[in-house]
């Protein structure tokens, strides 16, 4: 089969570092097994973010309404509020996938071991979007990002990159 002649060569997608974010988590709330899988709320207790164009705090009150599928993969549904160093508020949302090989699941379930497991051994990717009314950060309203996540002591962290 030949490619559709309407397909154009646009070049490769490129990214640039937007920020690193650390989200401290409250104890999880197990909502239970429903028709789509086990729903667990990982509530945000706060945190911080820092990058070349913006930095500040993650406010408490957001979280990840995660869905653990029967095959062991997790689907993310995250909403966070960021407060920049100059007091602007930014709404951050993302979905994503966390796919863990079966041999790592017991270690990742253990709070004393989970943040010691090499994140290169699992797939943890997100697609952050932003919304703000702050003029100095209005550019965030029009970008798409990708993130790579990993577990840390007391929470979770991501490296976020803007797709250019």
C-alpha positions in Angstrom: 0.0 0.0 0.0 1.4 3.4 -0.9 1.1 6.4 1.4 -1.6 9.0 0.8 -0.2 11.7 -1.5 -1.8 14.4 0.7 0.6 13.6 3.6 3.2 16.3 4.0 6.7 16.2 5.5 6.5 18.6 8.5 9.7 17.6 10.2 10.2 16.1 13.6 8.4 17.4 16.7 10.8 19.2 19.1 10.4 20.0 22.8 12.0 22.4 25.3 12.1 22.1 29.1 9.2 24.0 30.7 9.7 23.0 34.4 10.2 20.2 36.9 7.3 19.7 39.3 7.1 17.9 42.6 3.7 17.1 44.0 3.5 16.0 47.7 0.6 13.6 48.2 -1.9 13.0 51.0 -2.7 9.4 52.0 -4.6 7.8 49.1 -8.4 7.4 49.2 -9.5 4.1 47.7 -12.8 4.7 46.1 -13.1 1.1 45.1 -13.5 -1.2 42.1 -16.1 0.1 39.7 -17.1 -0.9 36.2 -13.9 0.5 34.7 -11.4 -0.6 37.3 -10.2 0.5 40.8 -10.5 4.3 41.3 -8.1 5.9 43.8 -7.7 9.5 44.7 -4.1 10.7 45.2 -4.8 14.1 46.7 -2.2 16.9 46.4 -0.8 18.2 49.7 1.3 20.9 48.0 4.6 20.9 46.2 6.7 23.1 44.0 7.7 23.7 40.4 10.7 25.3 38.8 11.7 26.1 35.3 13.5 28.8 33.2 10.3 30.8 32.5 8.2 30.2 35.6 8.4 28.8 39.2 6.3 28.6 42.3 4.1 26.4 44.5 1.6 23.6 43.9 -1.4 24.4 46.0 -3.1 21.8 48.2 -6.5 20.5 47.1 -5.9 19.1 43.6 -5.2 15.5 42.8 -5.2 12.5 40.6 -8.4 10.6 40.3 -6.5 7.6 39.0 -8.0 4.5 37.5 -6.2 1.2 37.8 -7.2 -1.0 34.9 -7.6 -4.8 35.2 -4.4 -5.2 33.3 -2.4 -3.3 35.9 -1.9 -0.1 34.0 -3.0 3.2 35.5 -4.9 6.0 33.7 -4.3 9.5 35.2 -6.9 12.2 35.6 -5.1 15.1 37.3 -6.1 18.7 38.2 -3.7 21.0 40.0 -3.5 24.7 40.9 -0.1 26.3 40.6 0.8 29.7 42.2 3.7 31.4 40.5 6.4 33.3 42.4 4.7 36.5 41.4 1.2 35.3 42.7 -0.5 34.3 39.5 -2.7 31.3 39.5 -2.5 28.6 36.8 -4.8 25.7 36.4 -2.9 22.6 35.2 -4.6 19.4 33.9 -3.2 16.2 32.5 -4.1 12.7 31.7 -1.6 10.0 30.9 -0.6 6.4 31.3 1.6 4.6 33.9 2.4 1.1 32.7 4.4 -1.0 35.2 5.8 -4.5 34.4 4.3 -7.2 36.6 7.7 -7.9 38.3 7.9 -4.3 39.6 4.3 -4.0 41.0 5.0 -5.3 44.5 8.0 -3.0 44.9 6.0 0.0 43.7 3.2 -0.8 46.2 5.7 -0.6 49.1 6.0 3.0 50.3 9.5 2.3 51.6 10.8 1.0 48.3 8.8 2.7 45.5 10.9 5.8 45.1 14.1 3.7 44.8 12.9 1.9 41.7 14.6 3.2 38.5 11.9 5.1 36.5 13.5 3.9 33.3 12.0 0.5 34.2 8.4 1.7 33.8 6.4 3.9 31.4 4.9 7.0 33.0 3.9 9.8 30.5 1.5 12.7 30.7 0.1 15.5 28.5 -0.2 18.7 30.5 -2.4 21.6 29.5 -2.7 25.0 31.2 -5.3 27.7 31.8 -4.7 31.1 33.4 -6.1 34.7 33.3 -2.7 36.2 34.2 -1.4 38.3 31.3 2.2 37.5 31.9 1.5 33.7 31.6 -1.2 33.9 28.9 1.2 32.0 26.6 0.5 28.9 28.7 -3.1 28.9 27.4 -1.8 28.1 23.9 0.8 25.4 24.4 0.8 21.6 24.6 3.2 19.8 26.8 4.4 16.3 27.5 5.7 15.0 30.8 7.7 12.1 32.2 6.8 11.0 35.7 8.6 9.2 38.5 8.0 8.4 42.2 9.7 10.3 45.0 9.7 10.1 48.7 6.3 11.4 49.8 4.9 12.1 46.3 5.5 12.2 42.6 7.6 14.3 40.3 7.5 15.1 36.6 9.8 16.6 34.0 7.5 18.8 31.8 8.5 19.8 28.2 6.7 22.2 25.9 6.1 20.8 22.4 7.3 23.4 19.9 
